[in-house]
Amino acid sequence: MKHLMAVVFVLLSTPSLAGVITYDFTRLVLGSDSQQTSLTGQITFDENETQFNMNTWLSFFFQLEFDGVSYDIFEQDISFFEIADLNDGIYGNNDNEGFELFITDTNSTYEFSIYSGMAALNAEDSCVYDLNGDGRCSGSSFQLVKTGGANNGSTQVSEPASFATAMLILFAFTSMRKRKQ
């Protein structure tokens, strides 16, 4: 019986693995190079995901560089983020694909409005506007670089439910043993 319990414990505590797919949004220069303004980002999904949207991504990271100063963009800065087709290698080229982001930096006088894609601008473009209305655009859509997935060197992450189940079973066996004593 002890050996059976040990085998069950080992099997349950071995984490199952889930693959992750990452989409890197290539750096877009907004305006001229001398203005030191660019936008880049990354989103990740479970490799088995079939519905790509804000509710299903595992992580989101974007960063704006404006006049040489970097600003991190967080999920609370998103007004909308629509995804139509990430596998075509281009973001923002479909009528219902694009995003609006609004950043307020409490440490400076800057506020930014960022628009990208057909859904936001009715153009394959990405633009940022500061508080003074200074607008800088890229004139192009984001190129996407996809990494991970079953056929593409999937990154493996442990699934915590297996470990939690194993710990619960161990706790139950320990409790039962203490009651018998």
N, C-alpha and C positions, 0 to 999 in steps of 0.2 A: 504494500500500500504506500509506503514511504517513497519507493522508487517511482510509482505511478504519479504521485503528487509532485515529485521533483521534475519529472518529464513534462507534465502539464504546465507547471510553473515556467520552465525554460521555454516551452513553445509559445506560451502566451506573452512572455516578456520580450521575445524577439520581435523587434518593431517591424511592422510592414512598411514598405517604402512607397512613396508617391512621387511621381515625376513632376517637374516644374518646367514650364515654358516661359521664357523671358523675351519680351519685345523691347528692344532698345530703339528709342527715337533718336536718330542721328542729330548731331548738333546743327542747328540752323543759325546762320548769321543774319541778324535783323538790322537793316540799314547798311551802312558801310563798315568795313573792318575797323576804321579809325574810331567809330562810336563805341566800340567794345561792348556790343550788345548781342547776346545769343540765348538760345533756348534749347534745352535737351531734356530727355526724360526716359523713364523705364516703367513698364508694368509687367507683372508676372501673374500667371494663371496655373492652376493644376492642369497637367497634361491631358486629363480626361474631360476637361470642361468643354461644353458645347455652346454655352451661352456666354458670350464675351461682353461684359458690361461692368459698371462700377460696383455692383453688388456681388460679383463673382471673382474679381481679381484678388490675389493674395497680397500683393503689395503695389504701391504707387509711389513714384518719386519723380519730380520734375524740378528743374532749377533754371532760373532766369539770371543772366548776367546783364546788368544795365550800367553803362558808363564804368565798367570794370568792377562793379560791386555785385557779389553773388547773393541771390535771394532763393531760399528753399521754398518750394510750393508744396503745400500739404492738401490732404483731401478736403479739409474744410474750406479751402480756397476755390473749390470747383463749383461753378454755376451749373454747367452741364458738360458731360463727356460722353459723346455718342460714338459707338463703334459699329461699323458695317462689315468690314472685311480686313482682318489683320494679315491674312496669308498672302495678299497680293503684293506685299512689300512696300506699300505706300499708305500713309495715313492722311485722310482728309480729301481724297479724290472722289469719294462717293457723295451723292446729294445729302444723305443722312449721316455723314461722318464728320466730326469736328468737336471742338471744345471751346468753352469760355472759362477763364480763370481770373479771379480778382485777388490781388495781394495788397494788404495794408501792412506796412512796416512801422511798428510803434516807435522804433528807434530813429526814424528819420522822417522827412516830409514827403517821402515817396509813397504813392499808391499806383498800382499798375493794373491795367486791364489787358488781358492777353486773349487773342482770338486765333483759332486755327481751323482750317478746313472748310469744306463746302457748307456744312451745317451752320457754321458761325459767320462766314464772310461771303458766301455764295461765290467763292473763288478758291483755287488751289493755292493758298497763301497762308502765311502766319504773320501776325502783327502784334506789337505791344504798344500801348499808349500809357504815358505817365500822367500824373496829376495835372500837369500843365497842358495836356493835349498833344505833346510831342509824340508823333507816331513813327514807328520804324517797322518795316515789313521785310520779309525774306524773298517774296516773289515765287515761292515754291512750297511744296508739301513736304512733310517729314518722310524720309526713307526709314523703313523698319528693318532691323536686323533681328532675326529670330534665332534663339539658342535654346537648347534643351529639347525635351520630348523623347518618346520611345526610340525614334530612328535618328536622333540627332544629339547623342551624348547627354542624355537626361541627367539633370542634377537630382540627386536623391535626398529626400528629407524624411525623418522619421515621423511616423504617425503616432501621436501621443495616446490614442485611445487604447491600443494594445497594452502599453505599459500601465496605464491607469487600471485596466481590467485585471491585470496580473497582480497589482498591488492590492486591489479590493479582495481578490481571492485569497492572497496571503494573509490579509487582515482577518478574513472570515475563519481560515484554518487556525490561526493563532488564538482567536477568541474562543473557538470551540475547544481547543486544547486546554485553555485556562479554565474553562467551565468544568471540564472533566476532573481537574485536579482539585 
